[in-house]
């Protein structure tokens, strides 16, 4: 049986992306777990492998700080109780301290 899904983490801190990926994938697969169509243990092992690969790119390779915001879009299918990624994209939003300080000062003046 072929099952294809599209999931989005939504904006989340880099330090929390792994948990969010796990939650959204398990969320869309929950009905298939209860029907016994998919083995949750095998799927979660493959999610752990996926999260390790994401960490290698985001943190090890690009040195993105843990307080940066990421939004990961993932298209995948379940093959032999494993998550097989078909397409993935990540939007990264880094904190801008200068802009944040200026906006905060202006907001304090207005309030």
C-alpha positions, 0 to 999 in steps of 0.5 A: 500500500502506498501512502503519500503525505505532506506535512509542515512544522510551522515556524518553530525554534531550531532547538525544537524542530526534531520534536515537531517533525515527530509530532506532525508525522505521527499525527498524520499517521495516527489513523494508520497506526490504529488500523494496524496498517503501519508499525509505529516503532519502525516509523519512529526509528526512521523519523529519528534517522531523518532528524539526525540528517536534518541536524547534520545539515542545519547545525553541523554544516550551516551552524544555524543558532538554536534560537533561529526559527525554521519552517520545514515542509516535508513530502513523504511516503511510507514504504515498508514501515519507513518514512521515505522523503520525496521532497523537503524544504526549509525556511530559516529565519535568524534573529536580528538583534538590531531590528528587534531592539529598535522595534522594541524601543518604538513599541515602548514609546507608543504604549 
